[in-house]
Amino acid sequence: MIRLREVSQVFRGRRGAVEALREVDLDVVDGEFVAVVGRSGCGKSTLLRLVAGLLTATSGEVRVGGEPVVRPRRDVAIMFQRPALLPWRSVLDNVLLPVEVFGWPREEHRRRAYGLLEMVGLEAFDRRLPHELSGGMQQRVALCRALIQRPRVMLMDEPFSALDALTREELSIELQQIHMEHAATVVLVTHSIEEAVLLADRVVVLTPHPGRVLTVVDVAVPRPRTLGQNAYAADLARCSAELHEVLGARRAAVDP
């Protein structure tokens, strides 16, 4: 579904060039959930924007569904760290925003919007404005807004990082259920190893700048997953420990 081949990204400015990514090769198969981790500045968000068509790679090739990515696509949705809801629009109208942008029939998608809000427990808040919602509720609205377009690919750039720990875990469990039901291909950028292990089929580790693929860790644990006591807690802990070791060893090599 997603293929990157020898993808490099260099940003040029008045103070010179900054190499964000260098010769990244990555394949994400249809329906897979992949998390990308690494230290700040390693190019995680840049990688996501390249797949979304918000940036054009300096060199290399980015493909989605076998086609080169040259601009944003209707079948690729992206969620950012902040929900970016329009403050003057109700919850329902925020969810329906992509429908208006793409010129789709509003009434046809209205029922789907209510179904998505019900799925995340916000059906009773359809007329509320964003400032009347908690941070976690706002991110649920943003998630519904992304899902309204039935994306084949969902890109998520640290969507839960600004939330408290309990809300993050709550939304992570909901996201697992949504992924299992909708079968979209998901790429999640996160700083949290625990979040990556909880959600992903595979975790891609990038080196510090410039970002390159250092290693990929498989998380062969059935869903739904939790970080509490369960039959697979030891397997999740082993994956988490492996990622901590990889990132820790890399830091020691870079900063002796």
Backbone as CSV, one residue per row, in Angstrom:
resi,resn,N_x,N_y,N_z,CA_x,CA_y,CA_z,C_x,C_y,C_z
1,MET,0.821,-1.207,0.000,0.000,0.000,0.000,0.865,1.272,0.000
2,ILE,1.881,1.304,0.894,2.808,2.438,0.938,4.209,1.926,0.648
3,ARG,4.910,2.608,-0.252,6.276,2.197,-0.583,7.162,3.432,-0.700
4,LEU,8.258,3.441,0.054,9.280,4.478,-0.052,10.562,3.821,-0.528
5,ARG,11.183,4.418,-1.551,12.426,3.886,-2.077,13.474,4.990,-2.148
6,GLU,14.543,4.800,-1.353,15.684,5.725,-1.330,15.216,7.178,-1.183
7,VAL,14.300,7.391,-0.262,13.712,8.723,-0.072,14.603,9.574,0.830
8,SER,15.008,10.716,0.303,15.776,11.695,1.081,15.047,13.035,1.044
9,GLN,15.184,13.776,2.121,14.563,15.093,2.195,15.547,16.083,2.800
10,VAL,15.820,17.133,2.039,16.718,18.201,2.496,15.959,19.518,2.465
11,PHE,15.990,20.227,3.590,15.380,21.552,3.660,16.493,22.592,3.535
12,ARG,16.303,23.539,2.645,17.316,24.570,2.419,16.780,25.918,2.848
13,GLY,17.594,26.644,3.601,17.202,27.965,4.075,18.388,28.900,4.104
14,ARG,18.189,30.049,4.706,19.245,31.057,4.747,20.461,30.598,5.525
15,ARG,20.235,29.717,6.496,21.349,29.245,7.329,21.976,27.970,6.798
16,GLY,21.584,27.579,5.584,22.156,26.381,4.995,21.139,25.266,4.870
17,ALA,21.629,24.084,4.579,20.770,22.928,4.341,20.658,22.051,5.589
18,VAL,19.457,21.502,5.796,19.214,20.549,6.880,18.701,19.258,6.256
19,GLU,19.446,18.187,6.468,19.054,16.888,5.916,18.161,16.180,6.926
20,ALA,16.883,16.054,6.601,15.915,15.446,7.518,15.871,13.932,7.379
21,LEU,15.872,13.434,6.140,15.815,11.995,5.874,16.870,11.642,4.835
22,ARG,17.421,10.421,4.966,18.444,9.983,4.005,18.167,8.550,3.564
23,GLU,17.842,8.395,2.287,17.715,7.087,1.634,16.871,6.101,2.456
24,VAL,15.644,6.526,2.749,14.723,5.685,3.522,14.010,4.710,2.591
25,ASP,14.073,3.423,2.915,13.309,2.379,2.233,12.311,1.811,3.238
26,LEU,11.038,1.793,2.846,10.006,1.291,3.765,8.802,0.812,2.968
27,ASP,8.275,-0.351,3.347,7.039,-0.880,2.766,6.024,-1.092,3.883
28,VAL,4.798,-0.649,3.641,3.688,-0.878,4.568,2.587,-1.553,3.763
29,VAL,2.218,-2.765,4.150,1.240,-3.522,3.364,-0.176,-3.077,3.693
30,ASP,-1.097,-3.416,2.829,-2.495,-3.033,2.972,-3.065,-3.548,4.300
31,GLY,-3.649,-2.638,5.075,-4.273,-3.008,6.336,-3.330,-3.090,7.518
32,GLU,-2.061,-2.833,7.304,-1.077,-2.932,8.380,-1.071,-1.663,9.239
33,PHE,-0.707,-1.829,10.494,-0.538,-0.710,11.425,0.946,-0.628,11.758
34,VAL,1.587,0.461,11.320,3.018,0.646,11.544,3.242,1.900,12.374
35,ALA,4.067,1.794,13.394,4.451,2.953,14.203,5.890,3.332,13.854
36,VAL,6.164,4.622,13.881,7.511,5.134,13.615,7.987,5.878,14.856
37,VAL,9.139,5.465,15.399,9.679,6.090,16.595,11.105,6.552,16.326
38,GLY,11.576,7.408,17.193,12.929,7.949,17.072,13.016,9.244,17.840
39,ARG,14.223,9.730,18.013,14.427,10.940,18.799,13.954,12.171,18.039
40,SER,13.735,13.258,18.762,13.283,14.504,18.151,14.243,14.920,17.043
41,GLY,13.665,15.340,15.922,14.479,15.793,14.808,14.948,14.709,13.865
42,CYS,14.449,13.470,14.049,14.913,12.377,13.200,14.127,12.271,11.899
43,GLY,13.143,13.127,11.699,12.414,13.133,10.437,11.122,12.349,10.426
44,LYS,10.609,11.984,11.598,9.368,11.196,11.657,8.199,11.935,10.998
45,SER,7.991,13.176,11.413,6.872,13.953,10.863,7.089,14.274,9.392
46,THR,8.338,14.490,9.001,8.651,14.734,7.593,8.254,13.531,6.751
47,LEU,8.564,12.339,7.230,8.190,11.112,6.523,6.683,11.049,6.320
48,LEU,5.927,11.395,7.366,4.470,11.355,7.287,3.953,12.352,6.253
49,ARG,4.536,13.534,6.222,4.095,14.568,5.267,4.434,14.204,3.832
50,LEU,5.489,13.454,3.639,5.817,12.974,2.297,4.767,11.980,1.809
51,VAL,4.360,11.072,2.679,3.332,10.099,2.311,1.992,10.797,2.068
52,ALA,1.719,11.854,2.835,0.458,12.588,2.697,0.426,13.465,1.458
53,GLY,1.576,13.681,0.826,1.621,14.559,-0.331,1.711,16.026,0.028
54,LEU,2.045,16.316,1.289,2.201,17.699,1.727,3.606,18.217,1.446
55,LEU,4.542,17.294,1.206,5.908,17.624,0.807,6.290,16.765,-0.388
56,THR,7.221,17.258,-1.188,7.775,16.477,-2.288,9.205,16.100,-1.938
57,ALA,9.525,14.827,-2.028,10.855,14.346,-1.645,11.942,14.994,-2.494
58,THR,13.056,15.318,-1.859,14.206,15.845,-2.583,14.729,14.821,-3.584
59,SER,14.733,13.558,-3.176,15.100,12.464,-4.081,14.406,11.192,-3.621
60,GLY,14.327,10.224,-4.515,13.645,8.982,-4.193,12.193,9.011,-4.637
61,GLU,11.470,7.955,-4.269,10.088,7.812,-4.730,9.181,7.393,-3.587
62,VAL,8.003,8.032,-3.539,6.966,7.683,-2.566,5.731,7.246,-3.347
63,ARG,5.224,6.054,-3.058,4.025,5.553,-3.724,2.973,5.128,-2.705
64,VAL,1.717,5.356,-3.045,0.570,4.867,-2.263,-0.360,4.151,-3.233
65,GLY,-0.673,2.904,-2.942,-1.531,2.143,-3.836,-0.941,1.970,-5.222
66,GLY,0.388,1.949,-5.305,1.060,1.758,-6.579,1.252,3.013,-7.399
67,GLU,0.696,4.150,-6.934,0.795,5.398,-7.695,1.738,6.369,-6.999
68,PRO,2.558,7.091,-7.770,3.442,8.094,-7.158,2.637,9.173,-6.440
69,VAL,3.111,9.585,-5.285,2.448,10.651,-4.523,2.987,11.991,-5.018
70,VAL,2.112,12.778,-5.623,2.503,14.086,-6.142,1.698,15.216,-5.525
71,ARG,0.620,14.853,-4.802,-0.236,15.855,-4.155,-1.081,15.138,-3.100
72,PRO,-1.764,15.859,-2.222,-2.666,15.197,-1.270,-3.747,14.394,-1.984
73,ARG,-4.118,13.264,-1.396,-5.099,12.360,-1.999,-6.336,12.258,-1.119
74,ARG,-7.475,12.024,-1.749,-8.728,11.918,-1.005,-8.794,10.650,-0.166
75,ASP,-8.048,9.623,-0.562,-8.094,8.364,0.179,-6.993,8.273,1.235
76,VAL,-6.322,9.387,1.506,-5.314,9.454,2.566,-5.704,10.560,3.541
77,ALA,-5.926,10.183,4.790,-6.297,11.154,5.831,-5.140,11.314,6.797
78,ILE,-5.040,12.488,7.411,-3.955,12.743,8.358,-4.504,13.409,9.615
79,MET,-4.018,12.953,10.755,-4.340,13.549,12.055,-3.067,14.109,12.660
80,PHE,-3.166,15.327,13.207,-2.006,15.966,13.800,-2.098,15.942,15.326
81,GLN,-1.063,16.466,15.970,-1.002,16.482,17.427,-2.165,17.266,18.019
82,ARG,-2.507,18.389,17.401,-3.647,19.185,17.840,-4.847,18.863,16.961
83,PRO,-6.044,18.823,17.517,-7.214,18.436,16.720,-7.575,19.423,15.619
84,ALA,-7.192,20.696,15.763,-7.420,21.711,14.720,-8.873,21.760,14.282
85,LEU,-9.774,21.739,15.258,-11.194,21.881,14.944,-11.512,23.356,14.703
86,LEU,-12.466,23.627,13.825,-12.878,25.005,13.574,-13.787,25.449,14.722
87,PRO,-13.392,26.469,15.478,-14.087,26.812,16.725,-15.525,27.267,16.545
88,TRP,-15.882,27.746,15.366,-17.238,28.255,15.155,-18.187,27.192,14.609
89,ARG,-17.653,26.002,14.352,-18.481,24.920,13.818,-18.791,23.899,14.908
90,SER,-19.986,23.352,14.857,-20.379,22.328,15.821,-19.564,21.058,15.598
91,VAL,-19.680,20.135,16.537,-19.003,18.842,16.413,-19.386,18.169,15.097
92,LEU,-20.689,18.106,14.808,-21.147,17.466,13.581,-20.583,18.163,12.349
93,ASP,-20.608,19.479,12.338,-20.121,20.221,11.179,-18.607,20.081,11.011
94,ASN,-17.881,19.931,12.107,-16.442,19.674,11.994,-16.185,18.305,11.368
95,VAL,-16.959,17.316,11.768,-16.801,15.976,11.194,-17.110,15.997,9.694
96,LEU,-18.091,16.799,9.294,-18.519,16.848,7.901,-17.668,17.780,7.040
97,LEU,-16.652,18.411,7.611,-15.840,19.356,6.854,-15.230,18.752,5.580
98,PRO,-14.613,17.551,5.642,-14.062,16.981,4.399,-15.126,16.753,3.326
99,VAL,-16.343,16.457,3.747,-17.436,16.259,2.789,-17.668,17.533,1.986
100,GLU,-17.629,18.686,2.669,-17.800,19.962,1.985,-16.599,20.286,1.108
101,VAL,-15.401,20.017,1.617,-14.184,20.317,0.863,-14.145,19.535,-0.443
102,PHE,-14.539,18.256,-0.401,-14.485,17.412,-1.590,-15.750,17.519,-2.440
103,GLY,-16.741,18.272,-1.957,-17.957,18.467,-2.735,-18.870,17.263,-2.769
104,TRP,-18.837,16.442,-1.726,-19.692,15.261,-1.674,-21.075,15.641,-1.135
105,PRO,-22.115,14.852,-1.411,-23.469,15.135,-0.910,-23.501,15.104,0.623
106,ARG,-23.875,16.215,1.238,-23.846,16.324,2.694,-24.810,15.347,3.359
107,GLU,-26.047,15.311,2.875,-27.043,14.472,3.531,-26.671,12.997,3.453
108,GLU,-26.015,12.627,2.365,-25.593,11.237,2.196,-24.576,10.830,3.258
109,HIS,-23.736,11.779,3.686,-22.689,11.480,4.662,-23.096,11.831,6.094
110,ARG,-24.220,12.484,6.255,-24.673,12.879,7.590,-24.896,11.654,8.487
111,ARG,-25.538,10.633,7.919,-25.793,9.417,8.703,-24.482,8.754,9.106
112,ARG,-23.505,8.729,8.191,-22.203,8.151,8.530,-21.532,8.947,9.639
113,ALA,-21.662,10.278,9.594,-21.064,11.120,10.631,-21.642,10.787,12.001
114,TYR,-22.952,10.626,12.061,-23.573,10.266,13.338,-23.114,8.878,13.791
115,GLY,-22.949,7.962,12.837,-22.469,6.634,13.190,-21.072,6.661,13.770
116,LEU,-20.204,7.510,13.213,-18.845,7.635,13.732,-18.853,8.269,15.120
117,LEU,-19.678,9.296,15.308,-19.771,9.934,16.627,-20.290,8.947,17.671
118,GLU,-21.238,8.113,17.279,-21.746,7.096,18.210,-20.645,6.099,18.550
119,MET,-19.829,5.756,17.568,-18.746,4.792,17.775,-17.762,5.276,18.840
120,VAL,-17.520,6.600,18.905,-16.575,7.139,19.886,-17.285,7.763,21.092
121,GLY,-18.594,7.522,21.208,-19.338,7.968,22.385,-19.665,9.440,22.430
122,LEU,-19.771,10.087,21.257,-20.029,11.528,21.223,-21.335,11.875,20.506
123,GLU,-22.215,10.905,20.335,-23.445,11.180,19.593,-24.312,12.248,20.266
124,ALA,-24.195,12.376,21.599,-24.993,13.376,22.315,-24.369,14.766,22.289
125,PHE,-23.178,14.876,21.684,-22.460,16.158,21.663,-22.408,16.762,20.252
126,ASP,-23.282,16.299,19.372,-23.199,16.698,17.967,-23.363,18.200,17.745
127,ARG,-24.074,18.885,18.631,-24.300,20.327,18.452,-23.365,21.188,19.297
128,ARG,-22.514,20.562,20.065,-21.578,21.330,20.903,-20.482,21.961,20.053
129,LEU,-19.908,23.041,20.592,-18.762,23.677,19.965,-17.477,23.116,20.574
130,PRO,-16.356,23.184,19.863,-15.116,22.583,20.359,-14.706,23.032,21.756
131,HIS,-14.915,24.317,22.103,-14.466,24.791,23.419,-15.268,24.165,24.557
132,GLU,-16.367,23.517,24.241,-17.188,22.861,25.258,-16.744,21.418,25.507
133,LEU,-15.715,20.978,24.815,-15.250,19.596,24.918,-13.886,19.524,25.598
134,SER,-13.614,18.381,26.197,-12.281,18.125,26.747,-11.304,17.844,25.600
135,GLY,-9.998,17.809,25.924,-8.999,17.523,24.913,-9.193,16.165,24.263
136,GLY,-9.511,15.165,25.079,-9.739,13.830,24.546,-10.952,13.770,23.639
137,MET,-11.999,14.487,24.002,-13.204,14.527,23.169,-12.918,15.230,21.847
138,GLN,-12.115,16.278,21.888,-11.766,16.981,20.648,-10.986,16.066,19.702
139,GLN,-10.091,15.270,20.258,-9.337,14.354,19.394,-10.239,13.257,18.824
140,ARG,-11.264,12.869,19.571,-12.223,11.902,19.030,-12.979,12.501,17.844
141,VAL,-13.306,13.789,17.954,-13.966,14.466,16.831,-13.030,14.509,15.623
142,ALA,-11.760,14.835,15.871,-10.775,14.873,14.779,-10.631,13.495,14.126
143,LEU,-10.700,12.443,14.929,-10.619,11.085,14.398,-11.826,10.789,13.506
144,CYS,-13.011,11.183,13.952,-14.219,10.999,13.140,-14.126,11.781,11.836
145,ARG,-13.584,12.997,11.915,-13.420,13.823,10.713,-12.497,13.136,9.707
146,ALA,-11.453,12.478,10.200,-10.545,11.757,9.309,-11.213,10.520,8.703
147,LEU,-12.050,9.848,9.487,-12.673,8.605,9.033,-13.851,8.833,8.101
148,ILE,-14.434,10.045,8.103,-15.631,10.306,7.304,-15.358,10.093,5.819
149,GLN,-14.096,10.271,5.395,-13.759,10.123,3.981,-13.389,8.696,3.603
150,ARG,-13.588,7.756,4.543,-13.265,6.341,4.309,-11.854,6.176,3.736
151,PRO,-10.853,6.630,4.468,-9.490,6.599,3.914,-8.938,5.185,3.798
152,ARG,-8.177,4.959,2.760,-7.431,3.705,2.643,-6.194,3.769,3.523
153,VAL,-5.693,4.994,3.730,-4.499,5.200,4.536,-4.775,6.282,5.572
154,MET,-4.449,5.992,6.824,-4.586,6.956,7.911,-3.191,7.262,8.450
155,LEU,-2.817,8.539,8.409,-1.522,8.983,8.916,-1.765,9.760,10.206
156,MET,-1.013,9.434,11.264,-1.263,10.028,12.576,0.052,10.548,13.154
157,ASP,0.105,11.864,13.358,1.324,12.507,13.842,1.175,12.868,15.315
158,GLU,1.548,11.940,16.195,1.463,12.122,17.648,0.105,12.663,18.074
159,PRO,-0.994,12.019,17.688,-2.316,12.583,17.949,-2.721,12.614,19.420
160,PHE,-2.056,11.798,20.256,-2.459,11.727,21.662,-1.436,12.333,22.614
161,SER,-0.393,12.945,22.091,0.724,13.377,22.935,0.355,14.485,23.920
162,ALA,-0.652,15.295,23.603,-1.027,16.401,24.484,-2.037,15.996,25.553
163,LEU,-2.405,14.712,25.581,-3.441,14.248,26.496,-2.825,13.591,27.724
164,ASP,-3.622,13.509,28.796,-3.151,12.845,30.008,-3.055,11.343,29.763
165,ALA,-2.325,10.652,30.629,-1.992,9.242,30.418,-3.236,8.357,30.309
166,LEU,-4.234,8.583,31.170,-5.428,7.744,31.142,-6.218,7.942,29.856
167,THR,-6.344,9.189,29.411,-7.066,9.467,28.170,-6.327,8.883,26.984
168,ARG,-4.989,8.941,27.005,-4.193,8.369,25.921,-4.433,6.873,25.807
169,GLU,-4.421,6.185,26.942,-4.627,4.738,26.896,-6.043,4.411,26.435
170,GLU,-7.001,5.212,26.892,-8.396,5.025,26.493,-8.546,5.156,24.977
171,LEU,-7.963,6.222,24.417,-8.054,6.446,22.977,-7.262,5.401,22.192
172,SER,-6.169,4.921,22.764,-5.394,3.877,22.098,-6.208,2.597,21.945
173,ILE,-6.976,2.266,22.980,-7.834,1.077,22.910,-8.927,1.281,21.866
174,GLU,-9.519,2.488,21.839,-10.541,2.789,20.834,-9.960,2.712,19.428
175,LEU,-8.739,3.217,19.263,-8.113,3.216,17.945,-7.867,1.791,17.458
176,GLN,-7.513,0.895,18.361,-7.354,-0.505,17.973,-8.660,-1.074,17.421
177,GLN,-9.757,-0.790,18.123,-11.059,-1.289,17.680,-11.425,-0.720,16.319
178,ILE,-11.178,0.588,16.128,-11.495,1.239,14.859,-10.662,0.642,13.734
179,HIS,-9.372,0.393,14.013,-8.510,-0.186,12.991,-8.977,-1.574,12.595
180,MET,-9.394,-2.368,13.560,-9.860,-3.716,13.263,-11.154,-3.687,12.454
181,GLU,-12.012,-2.702,12.727,-13.292,-2.618,12.038,-13.170,-2.020,10.640
182,HIS,-12.303,-1.015,10.477,-12.232,-0.284,9.209,-11.107,-0.773,8.303
183,ALA,-10.149,-1.495,8.842,-9.082,-2.130,8.057,-8.276,-1.151,7.219
184,ALA,-8.165,0.082,7.661,-7.320,1.045,6.955,-5.854,0.757,7.264
185,THR,-4.987,1.172,6.366,-3.550,1.115,6.606,-3.184,2.328,7.453
186,VAL,-2.497,2.108,8.571,-2.210,3.192,9.511,-0.704,3.326,9.711
187,VAL,-0.229,4.582,9.661,1.151,4.888,10.038,1.079,5.924,11.151
188,LEU,1.596,5.562,12.308,1.551,6.408,13.496,2.947,6.864,13.873
189,VAL,3.133,8.165,13.988,4.379,8.721,14.517,4.173,8.992,16.005
190,THR,5.097,8.517,16.835,4.961,8.710,18.273,6.332,8.759,18.941
191,HIS,6.402,9.452,20.079,7.597,9.430,20.911,7.503,8.330,21.966
192,SER,6.310,7.751,22.104,6.071,6.786,23.176,6.285,5.361,22.690
193,ILE,7.274,4.698,23.247,7.517,3.294,22.903,6.341,2.424,23.331
194,GLU,5.797,2.699,24.504,4.669,1.907,24.997,3.466,2.034,24.065
195,GLU,3.206,3.254,23.594,2.097,3.472,22.667,2.342,2.727,21.359
196,ALA,3.564,2.767,20.871,3.906,2.076,19.630,3.675,0.569,19.762
197,VAL,4.143,-0.010,20.852,4.004,-1.458,21.068,2.539,-1.843,21.260
198,LEU,1.791,-0.980,21.922,0.376,-1.255,22.177,-0.429,-1.302,20.873
199,LEU,-0.051,-0.471,19.899,-0.897,-0.281,18.722,-0.413,-0.995,17.459
200,ALA,0.888,-1.117,17.269,1.416,-1.432,15.935,1.652,-2.922,15.692
201,ASP,1.604,-3.284,14.413,2.059,-4.605,13.973,3.580,-4.628,13.884
202,ARG,4.145,-3.486,13.444,5.598,-3.330,13.374,5.969,-1.934,13.830
203,VAL,7.139,-1.813,14.447,7.645,-0.520,14.896,8.940,-0.239,14.154
204,VAL,8.949,0.870,13.413,10.120,1.291,12.650,10.900,2.297,13.476
205,VAL,12.185,2.034,13.682,13.048,2.933,14.456,13.928,3.719,13.487
206,LEU,13.861,5.062,13.593,14.703,5.920,12.772,15.917,6.386,13.565
207,THR,17.028,6.549,12.873,18.241,7.091,13.502,18.064,8.587,13.726
208,PRO,18.874,9.183,14.618,18.882,10.652,14.731,19.283,11.272,13.394
209,HIS,18.989,12.560,13.279,19.146,13.264,12.005,20.512,13.039,11.366
210,PRO,20.519,12.732,10.047,19.325,12.526,9.217,18.674,11.175,9.510
211,GLY,17.357,11.124,9.396,16.638,9.906,9.702,16.842,8.818,8.664
212,ARG,17.250,7.645,9.118,17.342,6.446,8.295,16.719,5.304,9.077
213,VAL,16.301,4.261,8.393,15.702,3.123,9.092,16.807,2.342,9.780
214,LEU,16.784,2.365,11.117,17.789,1.652,11.907,17.411,0.193,12.056
215,THR,16.162,-0.063,12.440,15.678,-1.430,12.595,14.164,-1.421,12.601
216,VAL,13.577,-2.598,12.450,12.125,-2.769,12.499,11.826,-3.893,13.471
217,VAL,10.954,-3.632,14.447,10.600,-4.616,15.470,9.170,-5.090,15.238
218,ASP,8.991,-6.397,15.102,7.655,-6.979,14.935,6.974,-7.117,16.297
219,VAL,5.689,-6.799,16.324,4.899,-6.959,17.553,3.817,-8.001,17.257
220,ALA,4.163,-9.264,17.427,3.266,-10.368,17.075,2.377,-10.724,18.269
221,VAL,1.506,-9.783,18.641,0.613,-9.956,19.785,-0.816,-9.709,19.316
222,PRO,-1.758,-10.616,19.642,-3.145,-10.437,19.192,-3.770,-9.156,19.754
223,ARG,-4.753,-8.623,19.037,-5.524,-7.475,19.501,-6.875,-7.953,20.003
224,PRO,-7.528,-7.126,20.841,-7.078,-5.847,21.399,-6.025,-6.042,22.486
225,ARG,-5.144,-5.041,22.619,-4.053,-5.096,23.589,-4.263,-4.048,24.668
226,THR,-3.739,-4.342,25.840,-3.698,-3.366,26.926,-2.327,-3.447,27.574
227,LEU,-1.976,-2.403,28.318,-0.694,-2.406,29.022,-0.807,-3.003,30.417
228,GLY,-2.016,-3.431,30.799,-2.205,-4.029,32.111,-1.856,-5.507,32.115
229,GLN,-2.241,-6.191,33.171,-1.961,-7.616,33.292,-2.867,-8.399,32.351
230,ASN,-2.270,-9.165,31.455,-3.024,-10.009,30.535,-2.109,-11.119,30.051
231,ALA,-2.656,-12.002,29.216,-1.911,-13.183,28.782,-0.690,-12.833,27.944
232,TYR,-0.687,-11.616,27.357,0.407,-11.249,26.463,1.273,-10.119,27.031
233,ALA,1.119,-9.841,28.310,1.871,-8.745,28.934,3.376,-8.948,28.795
234,ALA,3.835,-10.175,28.946,5.269,-10.457,28.858,5.789,-10.215,27.438
235,ASP,4.985,-10.557,26.422,5.401,-10.332,25.028,5.496,-8.839,24.726
236,LEU,4.518,-8.080,25.194,4.556,-6.631,24.997,5.753,-6.021,25.714
237,ALA,6.034,-6.512,26.913,7.167,-6.002,27.682,8.486,-6.292,26.969
238,ARG,8.597,-7.478,26.342,9.822,-7.817,25.617,10.021,-6.891,24.418
239,CYS,8.947,-6.623,23.682,9.046,-5.705,22.525,9.448,-4.310,22.990
240,SER,8.840,-3.863,24.079,9.158,-2.546,24.625,10.617,-2.479,25.065
241,ALA,11.086,-3.524,25.739,12.472,-3.561,26.200,13.444,-3.558,25.026
242,GLU,13.104,-4.285,23.952,13.968,-4.317,22.770,14.093,-2.927,22.151
243,LEU,12.979,-2.203,22.073,13.003,-0.860,21.489,13.781,0.107,22.368
244,HIS,13.587,0.019,23.685,14.355,0.865,24.602,15.852,0.590,24.450
245,GLU,16.199,-0.683,24.306,17.614,-1.048,24.166,18.190,-0.498,22.869
246,VAL,17.435,-0.611,21.775,17.913,-0.119,20.477,18.122,1.390,20.523
247,LEU,17.150,2.105,21.049,17.246,3.570,21.106,18.324,4.013,22.102
248,GLY,18.440,3.287,23.212,19.449,3.617,24.193,20.854,3.382,23.669
249,ALA,21.037,2.264,22.946,22.344,1.945,22.384,22.729,2.956,21.320
250,ARG,21.749,3.382,20.545,22.037,4.378,19.507,22.444,5.699,20.124
251,ARG,21.763,6.078,21.221,22.105,7.339,21.872,23.509,7.282,22.445
252,ALA,23.874,6.136,23.022,25.218,5.992,23.597,26.287,6.094,22.513
253,ALA,25.944,5.573,21.301,26.918,5.632,20.213,27.072,7.031,19.668
254,VAL,25.977,7.811,19.682,26.006,9.171,19.158,26.576,10.150,20.173
255,ASP,26.222,9.952,21.465,26.656,10.857,22.535,27.481,10.098,23.556
256,PRO,28.719,9.800,23.269,29.550,9.002,24.206,29.834,9.810,25.474
